[in-house]
């Protein structure tokens, strides 16, 4: 399948430049929800399962996801304190993480739908950890 538009979780075709910006925006929205969801909540649990091998398009997004994955047991307040420390220890001291802790703009249902749509958009593309062909 070609490029997709993530509109309310539905998958639609679109041009390449729009595709890149739309995927980056979806990644940001999902990470914002993951950073602010309850540690034992459905969004964080499902997000980790659905996106565990997803290759984020933005390197900062990948770093944040990987750190949240490692810190998933923490509630949002503790995660906000620990995320910069974790990323600093990995050699990334100057990342602006405020965007991930702004109030979420999507409902849990919309976030889950976006996560599934990202998985569909990524199908056919190399996943993280998959051998290059």
Secondary structure, 3 states (H helix, E strand, C coil): CCCEEEECCEEEECCHHHHHHHHHHHHHHHHHHHHHCCCCCHHHHHHHHHHCCCCCCCHHHHHHHHHHHHCCCCCHHHHHHHHHHHHHHCCCCCCCCHHHHCCCCCCHHHHHHHHHHHHHHHCCCCCCCCCCC
